[in-house]
């Protein structure tokens, strides 16, 4: 369980950096038109977070599907909150709330099913 929590943390930080890389141009004027700078700054740390998160998760779950599902679900753990905070777009839409709930269920299955 400790390893899965570490993987979830690494994936979540990776998704937060990915959000800043991709959506920062809409949230902060500084990033408008600076795609190459954003890619140079965020690419290596984001890649390392996902690489190590995948390594830890694979060793913990014994398969690629656990990595994929936990990594995917972590994105829905991060994206709605960052979008709400920085872009002021509500996550409280029926379709979005169902997707968030399903992601939490996927995380629970991946964490608790052994």
N, CA and C atoms as an extended XYZ file, in Angstrom:
342
Properties=species:S:1:pos:R:3:atomname:S:1:resname:S:1:resid:I:1 pbc="F F F"
N         0.821       -1.193        0.000 N   UNK     1
C         0.000        0.000        0.000 CA  UNK     1
C         0.871        1.267        0.000 C   UNK     1
N         1.992        1.238        0.754 N   UNK     2
C         2.884        2.390        0.817 CA  UNK     2
C         3.449        2.725       -0.562 C   UNK     2
N         3.811        1.687       -1.320 N   UNK     3
C         4.357        1.908       -2.659 CA  UNK     3
C         3.299        2.494       -3.596 C   UNK     3
N         2.071        2.023       -3.474 N   UNK     4
C         0.993        2.556       -4.317 CA  UNK     4
C         0.714        4.019       -3.991 C   UNK     4
N         0.787        4.372       -2.712 N   UNK     5
C         0.599        5.772       -2.327 CA  UNK     5
C         1.721        6.646       -2.888 C   UNK     5
N         2.947        6.118       -2.856 N   UNK     6
C         4.069        6.847       -3.443 CA  UNK     6
C         3.852        7.031       -4.945 C   UNK     6
N         3.439        5.964       -5.622 N   UNK     7
C         3.168        6.059       -7.061 CA  UNK     7
C         2.077        7.088       -7.333 C   UNK     7
N         1.002        7.062       -6.545 N   UNK     8
C        -0.084        8.028       -6.712 CA  UNK     8
C         0.429        9.452       -6.520 C   UNK     8
N         1.283        9.663       -5.536 N   UNK     9
C         1.870       10.988       -5.300 CA  UNK     9
C         2.725       11.424       -6.488 C   UNK     9
N         3.589       10.532       -6.978 N   UNK    10
C         4.433       10.866       -8.132 CA  UNK    10
C         3.592       11.174       -9.364 C   UNK    10
N         2.579       10.353       -9.622 N   UNK    11
C         1.685       10.610      -10.755 CA  UNK    11
C         0.955       11.945      -10.589 C   UNK    11
N         0.482       12.226       -9.392 N   UNK    12
C        -0.276       13.463       -9.153 CA  UNK    12
C         0.591       14.700       -9.365 C   UNK    12
N         1.818       14.663       -8.870 N   UNK    13
C         2.731       15.794       -9.098 CA  UNK    13
C         3.038       15.918      -10.590 C   UNK    13
N         3.246       14.776      -11.251 N   UNK    14
C         3.482       14.798      -12.698 CA  UNK    14
C         2.312       15.413      -13.454 C   UNK    14
N         1.091       15.057      -13.067 N   UNK    15
C        -0.081       15.637      -13.727 CA  UNK    15
C        -0.236       17.115      -13.413 C   UNK    15
N         0.140       17.531      -12.207 N   UNK    16
C         0.086       18.955      -11.868 CA  UNK    16
C         1.064       19.753      -12.730 C   UNK    16
N         2.269       19.219      -12.914 N   UNK    17
C         3.242       19.899      -13.782 CA  UNK    17
C         2.793       19.891      -15.237 C   UNK    17
N         2.188       18.791      -15.665 N   UNK    18
C         1.665       18.726      -17.030 CA  UNK    18
C         0.561       19.759      -17.223 C   UNK    18
N        -0.297       19.902      -16.204 N   UNK    19
C        -1.368       20.912      -16.276 CA  UNK    19
C        -0.745       22.292      -16.445 C   UNK    19
N         0.260       22.610      -15.616 N   UNK    20
C         0.905       23.915      -15.699 CA  UNK    20
C         1.557       24.120      -17.070 C   UNK    20
N         2.145       23.070      -17.614 N   UNK    21
C         2.784       23.142      -18.926 CA  UNK    21
C         1.770       23.444      -20.025 C   UNK    21
N         0.664       22.728      -20.023 N   UNK    22
C        -0.308       22.832      -21.116 CA  UNK    22
C        -1.296       23.982      -20.915 C   UNK    22
N        -1.810       24.144      -19.702 N   UNK    23
C        -2.864       25.127      -19.450 CA  UNK    23
C        -2.350       26.417      -18.832 C   UNK    23
N        -1.057       26.460      -18.510 N   UNK    24
C        -0.472       27.683      -17.966 CA  UNK    24
C        -0.633       28.868      -18.894 C   UNK    24
N        -0.641       28.614      -20.188 N   UNK    25
C        -0.823       29.686      -21.165 CA  UNK    25
C        -2.176       30.384      -21.024 C   UNK    25
N        -3.161       29.687      -20.470 N   UNK    26
C        -4.474       30.278      -20.268 CA  UNK    26
C        -4.625       30.880      -18.873 C   UNK    26
N        -3.827       30.387      -17.936 N   UNK    27
C        -3.943       30.826      -16.547 CA  UNK    27
C        -3.066       32.043      -16.236 C   UNK    27
N        -1.888       32.100      -16.849 N   UNK    28
C        -0.930       33.146      -16.522 CA  UNK    28
C        -0.404       33.793      -17.806 C   UNK    28
N        -0.459       35.103      -17.879 N   UNK    29
C        -0.008       35.834      -19.069 CA  UNK    29
C         1.449       35.544      -19.415 C   UNK    29
N         2.265       35.291      -18.414 N   UNK    30
C         3.678       35.037      -18.656 CA  UNK    30
C         3.895       33.911      -19.663 C   UNK    30
N         3.047       32.869      -19.637 N   UNK    31
C         3.270       31.689      -20.469 CA  UNK    31
C         2.685       31.792      -21.870 C   UNK    31
N         1.943       32.838      -22.166 N   UNK    32
C         1.366       32.989      -23.513 CA  UNK    32
C         2.486       33.063      -24.559 C   UNK    32
N         2.413       32.184      -25.555 N   UNK    33
C         3.384       32.199      -26.648 CA  UNK    33
C         4.757       31.646      -26.289 C   UNK    33
N         4.873       30.973      -25.170 N   UNK    34
C         6.183       30.456      -24.750 CA  UNK    34
C         6.165       28.930      -24.661 C   UNK    34
N         5.712       28.304      -25.722 N   UNK    35
C         5.584       26.847      -25.741 CA  UNK    35
C         6.929       26.155      -25.570 C   UNK    35
N         7.960       26.633      -26.255 N   UNK    36
C         9.260       25.975      -26.187 CA  UNK    36
C         9.862       26.131      -24.786 C   UNK    36
N         9.739       27.304      -24.200 N   UNK    37
C        10.243       27.511      -22.844 CA  UNK    37
C         9.518       26.595      -21.862 C   UNK    37
N         8.196       26.528      -21.979 N   UNK    38
C         7.414       25.658      -21.090 CA  UNK    38
C         7.835       24.202      -21.261 C   UNK    38
N         8.019       23.780      -22.509 N   UNK    39
C         8.434       22.395      -22.763 CA  UNK    39
C         9.812       22.123      -22.156 C   UNK    39
N        10.729       23.064      -22.301 N   UNK    40
C        12.087       22.876      -21.760 CA  UNK    40
C        12.073       22.815      -20.231 C   UNK    40
N        11.253       23.622      -19.613 N   UNK    41
C        11.217       23.654      -18.150 CA  UNK    41
C        10.511       22.437      -17.572 C   UNK    41
N         9.391       22.049      -18.163 N   UNK    42
C         8.555       21.012      -17.571 CA  UNK    42
C         8.856       19.589      -18.053 C   UNK    42
N         9.485       19.429      -19.197 N   UNK    43
C         9.624       18.097      -19.798 CA  UNK    43
C        10.404       17.110      -18.930 C   UNK    43
N        11.566       17.492      -18.461 N   UNK    44
C        12.398       16.547      -17.717 CA  UNK    44
C        11.792       16.192      -16.362 C   UNK    44
N        11.383       17.171      -15.539 N   UNK    45
C        10.801       16.756      -14.254 CA  UNK    45
C         9.521       15.948      -14.413 C   UNK    45
N         8.703       16.318      -15.373 N   UNK    46
C         7.456       15.578      -15.588 CA  UNK    46
C         7.750       14.152      -16.035 C   UNK    46
N         8.653       14.001      -16.979 N   UNK    47
C         9.015       12.656      -17.449 CA  UNK    47
C         9.569       11.800      -16.325 C   UNK    47
N        10.423       12.372      -15.491 N   UNK    48
C        10.998       11.614      -14.383 CA  UNK    48
C         9.934       11.205      -13.365 C   UNK    48
N         9.001       12.096      -13.071 N   UNK    49
C         7.926       11.752      -12.141 CA  UNK    49
C         7.089       10.594      -12.669 C   UNK    49
N         6.735       10.636      -13.949 N   UNK    50
C         5.945        9.545      -14.522 CA  UNK    50
C         6.772        8.260      -14.634 C   UNK    50
N         8.048        8.388      -14.961 N   UNK    51
C         8.912        7.207      -15.079 CA  UNK    51
C         9.024        6.506      -13.739 C   UNK    51
N         9.364        7.262      -12.694 N   UNK    52
C         9.510        6.646      -11.369 CA  UNK    52
C         8.169        6.204      -10.795 C   UNK    52
N         7.116        6.980      -11.048 N   UNK    53
C         5.787        6.553      -10.613 CA  UNK    53
C         5.401        5.228      -11.252 C   UNK    53
N         5.700        5.085      -12.532 N   UNK    54
C         5.412        3.830      -13.237 CA  UNK    54
C         6.241        2.682      -12.683 C   UNK    54
N         7.510        2.946      -12.407 N   UNK    55
C         8.396        1.920      -11.851 CA  UNK    55
C         7.876        1.422      -10.504 C   UNK    55
N         7.570        2.351       -9.610 N   UNK    56
C         7.096        1.985       -8.274 CA  UNK    56
C         5.762        1.253       -8.365 C   UNK    56
N         4.869        1.750       -9.201 N   UNK    57
C         3.543        1.138       -9.333 CA  UNK    57
C         3.640       -0.249       -9.955 C   UNK    57
N         4.464       -0.403      -10.984 N   UNK    58
C         4.616       -1.703      -11.638 CA  UNK    58
C         5.167       -2.735      -10.657 C   UNK    58
N         6.156       -2.339       -9.880 N   UNK    59
C         6.730       -3.255       -8.888 CA  UNK    59
C         5.708       -3.614       -7.813 C   UNK    59
N         4.823       -2.689       -7.511 N   UNK    60
C         3.819       -2.921       -6.470 CA  UNK    60
C         2.645       -3.763       -6.969 C   UNK    60
N         2.228       -3.522       -8.221 N   UNK    61
C         1.046       -4.214       -8.741 CA  UNK    61
C         1.403       -5.428       -9.579 C   UNK    61
N         2.613       -5.469      -10.115 N   UNK    62
C         3.045       -6.592      -10.926 CA  UNK    62
C         2.554       -6.567      -12.358 C   UNK    62
N         2.030       -5.422      -12.809 N   UNK    63
C         1.557       -5.367      -14.185 CA  UNK    63
C         1.358       -3.950      -14.685 C   UNK    63
N         1.316       -3.826      -15.996 N   UNK    64
C         1.170       -2.521      -16.639 CA  UNK    64
C        -0.229       -1.930      -16.458 C   UNK    64
N        -1.250       -2.783      -16.335 N   UNK    65
C        -2.613       -2.256      -16.207 CA  UNK    65
C        -2.797       -1.463      -14.922 C   UNK    65
N        -2.201       -1.918      -13.842 N   UNK    66
C        -2.273       -1.162      -12.594 CA  UNK    66
C        -1.638        0.207      -12.738 C   UNK    66
N        -0.502        0.258      -13.431 N   UNK    67
C         0.184        1.523      -13.686 CA  UNK    67
C        -0.709        2.445      -14.495 C   UNK    67
N        -1.259        1.906      -15.574 N   UNK    68
C        -2.077        2.727      -16.472 CA  UNK    68
C        -3.309        3.281      -15.759 C   UNK    68
N        -4.003        2.422      -15.035 N   UNK    69
C        -5.253        2.855      -14.402 CA  UNK    69
C        -5.004        3.822      -13.253 C   UNK    69
N        -3.972        3.589      -12.465 N   UNK    70
C        -3.670        4.513      -11.375 CA  UNK    70
C        -3.178        5.851      -11.919 C   UNK    70
N        -2.341        5.802      -12.948 N   UNK    71
C        -1.857        7.042      -13.574 CA  UNK    71
C        -2.977        7.845      -14.200 C   UNK    71
N        -3.878        7.169      -14.907 N   UNK    72
C        -5.036        7.849      -15.509 CA  UNK    72
C        -5.915        8.476      -14.438 C   UNK    72
N        -6.196        7.719      -13.407 N   UNK    73
C        -7.079        8.216      -12.359 CA  UNK    73
C        -6.459        9.390      -11.616 C   UNK    73
N        -5.147        9.377      -11.470 N   UNK    74
C        -4.476       10.495      -10.812 CA  UNK    74
C        -4.696       11.793      -11.588 C   UNK    74
N        -4.827       11.687      -12.918 N   UNK    75
C        -5.064       12.902      -13.707 CA  UNK    75
C        -6.405       13.530      -13.357 C   UNK    75
N        -7.400       12.707      -13.115 N   UNK    76
C        -8.703       13.239      -12.720 CA  UNK    76
C        -8.718       13.651      -11.258 C   UNK    76
N        -7.733       13.238      -10.508 N   UNK    77
C        -7.569       13.683       -9.131 CA  UNK    77
C        -7.029       15.116       -9.118 C   UNK    77
N        -6.212       15.475      -10.120 N   UNK    78
C        -5.522       16.762      -10.176 CA  UNK    78
C        -6.228       17.776      -11.070 C   UNK    78
N        -6.565       17.375      -12.291 N   UNK    79
C        -7.062       18.313      -13.309 CA  UNK    79
C        -8.262       19.137      -12.855 C   UNK    79
N        -9.317       18.543      -12.317 N   UNK    80
C       -10.486       19.357      -11.962 CA  UNK    80
C       -10.179       20.430      -10.921 C   UNK    80
N        -9.330       20.099       -9.965 N   UNK    81
C        -9.026       21.059       -8.916 CA  UNK    81
C        -8.163       22.206       -9.430 C   UNK    81
N        -7.166       21.893      -10.237 N   UNK    82
C        -6.323       22.952      -10.783 CA  UNK    82
C        -7.105       23.833      -11.750 C   UNK    82
N        -7.980       23.222      -12.530 N   UNK    83
C        -8.797       23.993      -13.467 CA  UNK    83
C        -9.765       24.904      -12.717 C   UNK    83
N       -10.339       24.396      -11.650 N   UNK    84
C       -11.247       25.203      -10.814 CA  UNK    84
C       -10.485       26.383      -10.194 C   UNK    84
N        -9.308       26.113       -9.644 N   UNK    85
C        -8.547       27.144       -8.931 CA  UNK    85
C        -7.967       28.187       -9.872 C   UNK    85
N        -7.324       27.748      -10.946 N   UNK    86
C        -6.573       28.679      -11.784 CA  UNK    86
C        -7.345       29.220      -12.984 C   UNK    86
N        -8.272       28.456      -13.526 N   UNK    87
C        -9.034       28.931      -14.682 CA  UNK    87
C       -10.466       29.314      -14.332 C   UNK    87
N       -10.850       29.067      -13.092 N   UNK    88
C       -12.194       29.403      -12.599 CA  UNK    88
C       -13.292       28.708      -13.396 C   UNK    88
N       -12.978       27.506      -13.889 N   UNK    89
C       -13.977       26.689      -14.580 CA  UNK    89
C       -14.516       25.661      -13.597 C   UNK    89
N       -15.793       25.637      -13.448 N   UNK    90
C       -16.403       24.772      -12.445 CA  UNK    90
C       -16.262       23.302      -12.800 C   UNK    90
N       -15.932       22.517      -11.777 N   UNK    91
C       -15.916       21.070      -11.941 CA  UNK    91
C       -17.267       20.482      -11.569 C   UNK    91
N       -18.187       21.324      -11.122 N   UNK    92
C       -19.471       20.852      -10.621 CA  UNK    92
C       -20.512       20.772      -11.736 C   UNK    92
N       -20.158       20.067      -12.782 N   UNK    93
C       -21.057       19.726      -13.878 CA  UNK    93
C       -21.340       18.234      -13.748 C   UNK    93
N       -22.536       17.777      -14.082 N   UNK    94
C       -22.859       16.355      -13.881 CA  UNK    94
C       -21.858       15.390      -14.518 C   UNK    94
N       -21.518       15.618      -15.769 N   UNK    95
C       -20.594       14.711      -16.457 CA  UNK    95
C       -19.224       14.717      -15.789 C   UNK    95
N       -18.725       15.884      -15.423 N   UNK    96
C       -17.425       15.987      -14.774 CA  UNK    96
C       -17.438       15.307      -13.417 C   UNK    96
N       -18.493       15.503      -12.654 N   UNK    97
C       -18.581       14.893      -11.321 CA  UNK    97
C       -18.619       13.362      -11.413 C   UNK    97
N       -19.320       12.834      -12.409 N   UNK    98
C       -19.357       11.380      -12.594 CA  UNK    98
C       -17.956       10.866      -12.936 C   UNK    98
N       -17.248       11.572      -13.811 N   UNK    99
C       -15.890       11.151      -14.179 CA  UNK    99
C       -14.953       11.195      -12.977 C   UNK    99
N       -15.071       12.237      -12.160 N   UNK   100
C       -14.244       12.334      -10.959 CA  UNK   100
C       -14.562       11.188      -10.010 C   UNK   100
N       -15.828       10.914       -9.815 N   UNK   101
C       -16.237        9.805       -8.939 CA  UNK   101
C       -15.684        8.478       -9.459 C   UNK   101
N       -15.802        8.244      -10.756 N   UNK   102
C       -15.271        7.004      -11.329 CA  UNK   102
C       -13.758        6.908      -11.141 C   UNK   102
N       -13.068        8.020      -11.263 N   UNK   103
C       -11.621        8.014      -11.056 CA  UNK   103
C       -11.271        7.667       -9.623 C   UNK   103
N       -12.024        8.214       -8.668 N   UNK   104
C       -11.785        7.864       -7.272 CA  UNK   104
C       -12.059        6.378       -7.032 C   UNK   104
N       -13.072        5.846       -7.701 N   UNK   105
C       -13.354        4.413       -7.570 CA  UNK   105
C       -12.223        3.569       -8.154 C   UNK   105
N       -11.682        4.002       -9.297 N   UNK   106
C       -10.556        3.280       -9.899 CA  UNK   106
C        -9.347        3.323       -8.964 C   UNK   106
N        -9.091        4.488       -8.365 N   UNK   107
C        -7.982        4.593       -7.412 CA  UNK   107
C        -8.210        3.640       -6.242 C   UNK   107
N        -9.425        3.612       -5.716 N   UNK   108
C        -9.734        2.726       -4.588 CA  UNK   108
C        -9.512        1.263       -4.958 C   UNK   108
N        -9.965        0.867       -6.144 N   UNK   109
C        -9.775       -0.531       -6.585 CA  UNK   109
C        -8.282       -0.838       -6.694 C   UNK   109
N        -7.517        0.067       -7.306 N   UNK   110
C        -6.088       -0.187       -7.492 CA  UNK   110
C        -5.345       -0.232       -6.150 C   UNK   110
N        -5.783        0.571       -5.190 N   UNK   111
C        -5.105        0.631       -3.894 CA  UNK   111
C        -5.479       -0.552       -2.992 C   UNK   111
N        -6.718       -0.948       -3.036 N   UNK   112
C        -7.223       -1.894       -2.045 CA  UNK   112
C        -7.333       -3.329       -2.526 C   UNK   112
N        -7.319       -3.554       -3.819 N   UNK   113
C        -7.527       -4.896       -4.369 CA  UNK   113
C        -6.210       -5.649       -4.425 C   UNK   113
N        -6.036       -6.588       -3.580 N   UNK   114
C        -4.825       -7.430       -3.608 CA  UNK   114
C        -5.163       -8.858       -3.346 C   UNK   114
